[in-house]
Structures are given as structure tokens and as C-alpha cells.
Amino acid sequence: MKELKVELASRSYKIKIGQDVLQDLGQELQSVGFKGKLLIVTDENVSPLYADSCLESLEKSGFQTRVFSIPPGEESKSWMWAEQIFSAALDFNLDRDSGIVALGGGVVGDLAGFIAATYLRGVAYVQVPTTLLAQVDSSVGGKVAINHSRGKNMIGAFYQPRLVLIDLNTLDTLPFRELRSGMAEVIKYGVIRDDIFFKELYRNLVTTLEQEKEFLEYIVFKSCLIKADVVSVDEQEGGVRAILNFGHTLGHALEAATDYKYFNHGEALHYGMLLASRLACREGLLDLKSLNLIEDLLCRIGFKGLPPVLDADKIKKGLTYDKKRKEGKMIFILPERIGRVGIYDSISQEKVDKLLLDFFKEFY
Ligand SMILES: NC(=O)c1ccc[n+]([C@@H]2O[C@H](COP(=O)([O-])OP(=O)(O)OC[C@H]3O[C@@H](n4cnc5c(N)ncnc54)[C@H](O)[C@@H]3O)[C@@H](O)[C@H]2O)c1
């Protein structure tokens, strides 16, 4: 098993990555101080696949357990489901010495983390991510949230888990679409922070994404290392943590323009990174050769096709929404070379409009 640490003083925690590690969940939780009761929050796809192995291990270690499954999908990251889980926790008499296990993808992780942050003013929790996206991104760093009808992730907190336990074997059952979505986040790490990692991905990633387990382990480890490093320096996104949002400004706008129904997070991010890289090149920040390498790698893993109709005004509205949150400025994370990005807040509306116009001409 590979291990690394998110260094956050008294809130530091380990990320453990390996194969068949679900069977060690009980022991792992004991080793970080969990005792008594555990509420396992999962979803209806993941539960039949992995809840039993977790339960067996937890019960062997003497934990009292209860499982709560939500319907899969973004819509469950809601106040309505949070309320249901709070009720289940109260029924189970979960107290402040008890804990929560988030077993699933980013939806489960964000929701269960939000419950942990707020139930009885905070109980300990552990992330057991089962999608590639959750393994390389959402389970690390303590951003927990639910959605509001006016926007994604509007209600939430920074609340770090006590442990992240990653079982690579859970990826065996992950649909290709979800694997590709996670791989977009992996490529992001190469572009923002590590040109050698980018080259390794460039050399080795195959279109089917059927990677050797060893290489997959390396990819997950390396991605977590980069995320842990950034989060350790800037836990609450006061500065450098913003670089993790490379591709997100335009990606979010695309998600919003399609009512969060057409693209999943990684698919929208994929286009967002393409557009941000092109913008960087137009701004003279990134050379054409590097842009081509980034585009090549993104194309290799394959884009989800665009919807038959896409409204440019809705994308612009999505960008203004982002703007509202950042004191009236659109923030773009733009690559300056592969392995380094900068934070830019003065790209004019005209330049963004032109970028979108050309994008529409190319695809519609
Ligand atoms: N907190 C953060 O820092 C952060 C970062 C990025 C994304 N996110 C959030 O993460 C969410 C997206 O996460 P996601 O992409 O993991 O989506 P998800 O949680 O919806 O999972 C995708 C699908 O895969 C299924 N699934 C999960 N694991 C499986 C497995 N091992 N085998 C088969 N099916 C499996 C799920 O049931 C679901 O249908 C979004 O809500 C996004 O906002 C949070």
C-alpha cells in the first residue's frame, strides 16, 4: 500500500492507496481513533458492489454499523437528502464519538462530508472514494458541500477527513464514462504542476484507458501528491489552491449552460481545459507546441460530444455567475507552460467572447 500525508497541523491525515484495501477498513479506522458507531453513506450503485466488504471488515473490528444509500447522481447532493441522513444519524443515536464513512464517488463524498461537518457541530469522517475523480480529487482537501437551487456547491464547508482510503480495485466496475471524467482531472495535475507527469501520461495513456494497475496506482498517487501539496499550503483557497481550478471557469459555465444534465464534472472540465489552454495561447502565455500537446492528450482520452444545441448566451451567463463570486472579476487559471499556471483576473470580456465564438464556429 502506498501512503502520503496531507500536512495540516492538527488536522493532518493520511491518504492510503492500494488494492483490496476495503477489507482492512476496520483496522484502518481503529488506527486513526474511530470507535463505536459508524454510519456508512453510499449510493445505490456502489452499495451492492462494496458495502458488504466494508461491513464485514468493520464488524470484525467491533464497530456498530448502519448503511444509508442515496440515489446515484448530482441531484442527491441536496438539502432534502442531507435532512434524511441527519434523521438516520439521529435514529441510530450517532454521537460525537461516532463517525461517518463516505463510500462512493464525489457526490457521496461531498454530501457525507457536509453531514460530518455539521451533524452535532462536527463528527469525524473518512473518505473511501470509488470513482477515479473522487480518488484523485474530491476526497482530498476537505471541500464538502451540497447544492442549492441557485447553484452547485453553494452550501458547504472546509472540513478535513481523518483518513482517505483508496481501493484501486473499485475502479474495475467503474463505467468508461466515469473513468474518462476522472482522467481529465489527472491531466489537469500534469498541466498545472508537473511537466514530467504530463509527459508520462502523454507516453502511456491509451484511449481505452485500460491501464496496468501499477500505472493506475502511480497516476492516483501522483495526483493525490500534487493535490495534498497544494492544499497543505493553502487549505481554504486564499491563494495558490485556486490553481486546482484550471479549466473550471469555462467548465462550470458549460455545465450550467446545459442545466447540469448533459455533462458530468470531468466532461465539462475537459472542454474547460481545452478552452483555457487556447486562451493562454492567444494571450501569448503558452507556446503553440505546448498547446498542441495538451490538445493531443485531451483528444486521446476523447471528449464527450457536444449537445445538438448549445446556447452561447447561457455560457456567458454561467461566466457572469462565477464573476459575481469573485468581486466582479472573471478568474482564469491559464497555463504558462506545461507544469505551470498563473492566475489571471483581467482577461477582457471581448477576448472571452471571441474565444467562445470561434469555439462555436468550429463545432456548430
Ligand atoms: N470536494 C471537491 O473538492 C470536489 C472536487 C471535484 C468534484 N467534486 C464533486 O464531485 C462530484 C462528482 O463526483 P463523481 O464524478 O465521482 O460522480 P458521482 O459520485 O456521481 O459518481 C459517478 C457515478 O459512478 C457510480 N459509481 C461510483 N463508484 C463506482 C464504482 N466503483 N463502480 C461503479 N459505479 C460507481 C456512481 O453511483 C455514479 O452513478 C460533483 O458533485 C462535484 O461537484 C468535488
Ligand as a Chemical Component Dictionary entry (heavy atoms), coordinates in Angstrom:
data_LIG
# 
_chem_comp.id                   LIG 
_chem_comp.type                 NON-POLYMER 
_chem_comp.pdbx_formal_charge   0 
_chem_comp.three_letter_code    LIG 
# 
loop_
_chem_comp_atom.comp_id 
_chem_comp_atom.atom_id 
_chem_comp_atom.alt_atom_id 
_chem_comp_atom.type_symbol 
_chem_comp_atom.charge 
_chem_comp_atom.model_Cartn_x 
_chem_comp_atom.model_Cartn_y 
_chem_comp_atom.model_Cartn_z 
_chem_comp_atom.pdbx_ordinal 
LIG N1  N1  N 0  -14.935 18.366 -2.989  1  
LIG C1  C1  C 0  -14.168 18.597 -4.021  2  
LIG O1  O1  O 0  -13.038 19.071 -3.900  3  
LIG C2  C2  C 0  -14.664 18.209 -5.389  4  
LIG C3  C3  C 0  -13.786 18.226 -6.488  5  
LIG C4  C4  C 0  -14.258 17.801 -7.730  6  
LIG C5  C5  C 0  -15.574 17.388 -7.848  7  
LIG N2  N2  N 1  -16.401 17.404 -6.762  8  
LIG C6  C6  C 0  -17.782 16.955 -6.865  9  
LIG O2  O2  O 0  -17.764 15.568 -7.173  10 
LIG C7  C7  C 0  -18.984 15.221 -7.807  11 
LIG C8  C8  C 0  -18.700 14.319 -8.969  12 
LIG O3  O3  O 0  -18.097 13.156 -8.496  13 
LIG P1  P1  P 0  -18.013 11.831 -9.371  14 
LIG O4  O4  O 0  -17.540 12.169 -10.708 15 
LIG O5  O5  O -1 -17.281 10.836 -8.575  16 
LIG O6  O6  O 0  -19.539 11.446 -9.569  17 
LIG P2  P2  P 0  -20.564 10.501 -8.784  18 
LIG O7  O7  O 0  -20.315 10.490 -7.349  19 
LIG O8  O8  O 0  -21.915 10.943 -9.252  20 
LIG O9  O9  O 0  -20.242 9.056  -9.380  21 
LIG C9  C9  C 0  -20.436 8.821  -10.747 22 
LIG C10 C10 C 0  -21.249 7.544  -10.985 23 
LIG O10 O10 O 0  -20.434 6.415  -10.754 24 
LIG C11 C11 C 0  -21.099 5.500  -9.878  25 
LIG N3  N3  N 0  -20.038 4.796  -9.165  26 
LIG C12 C12 C 0  -19.239 5.266  -8.195  27 
LIG N4  N4  N 0  -18.279 4.386  -7.910  28 
LIG C13 C13 C 0  -18.487 3.311  -8.691  29 
LIG C14 C14 C 0  -17.801 2.082  -8.878  30 
LIG N5  N5  N 0  -16.674 1.818  -8.227  31 
LIG N6  N6  N 0  -18.305 1.204  -9.777  32 
LIG C15 C15 C 0  -19.417 1.509  -10.487 33 
LIG N7  N7  N 0  -20.088 2.663  -10.381 34 
LIG C16 C16 C 0  -19.613 3.560  -9.497  35 
LIG C17 C17 C 0  -21.995 6.363  -9.035  36 
LIG O11 O11 O 0  -23.055 5.638  -8.499  37 
LIG C18 C18 C 0  -22.463 7.384  -10.064 38 
LIG O12 O12 O 0  -23.521 6.857  -10.822 39 
LIG C19 C19 C 0  -19.663 16.523 -8.181  40 
LIG O13 O13 O 0  -20.729 16.764 -7.299  41 
LIG C20 C20 C 0  -18.587 17.563 -7.976  42 
LIG O14 O14 O 0  -19.092 18.822 -7.610  43 
LIG C21 C21 C 0  -15.963 17.802 -5.543  44 
# 
loop_
_chem_comp_bond.comp_id 
_chem_comp_bond.atom_id_1 
_chem_comp_bond.atom_id_2 
_chem_comp_bond.value_order 
_chem_comp_bond.pdbx_ordinal 
LIG N1  C1  SING 1  
LIG C1  O1  DOUB 2  
LIG C1  C2  SING 3  
LIG C2  C3  SING 4  
LIG C2  C21 DOUB 5  
LIG C3  C4  DOUB 6  
LIG C4  C5  SING 7  
LIG C5  N2  DOUB 8  
LIG N2  C6  SING 9  
LIG N2  C21 SING 10 
LIG C6  O2  SING 11 
LIG C6  C20 SING 12 
LIG O2  C7  SING 13 
LIG C7  C8  SING 14 
LIG C7  C19 SING 15 
LIG C8  O3  SING 16 
LIG O3  P1  SING 17 
LIG P1  O4  DOUB 18 
LIG P1  O5  SING 19 
LIG P1  O6  SING 20 
LIG O6  P2  SING 21 
LIG P2  O7  DOUB 22 
LIG P2  O8  SING 23 
LIG P2  O9  SING 24 
LIG O9  C9  SING 25 
LIG C9  C10 SING 26 
LIG C10 O10 SING 27 
LIG C10 C18 SING 28 
LIG O10 C11 SING 29 
LIG C11 N3  SING 30 
LIG C11 C17 SING 31 
LIG N3  C12 SING 32 
LIG N3  C16 SING 33 
LIG C12 N4  DOUB 34 
LIG N4  C13 SING 35 
LIG C13 C14 SING 36 
LIG C13 C16 DOUB 37 
LIG C14 N5  SING 38 
LIG C14 N6  DOUB 39 
LIG N6  C15 SING 40 
LIG C15 N7  DOUB 41 
LIG N7  C16 SING 42 
LIG C17 O11 SING 43 
LIG C17 C18 SING 44 
LIG C18 O12 SING 45 
LIG C19 O13 SING 46 
LIG C19 C20 SING 47 
LIG C20 O14 SING 48 
# 
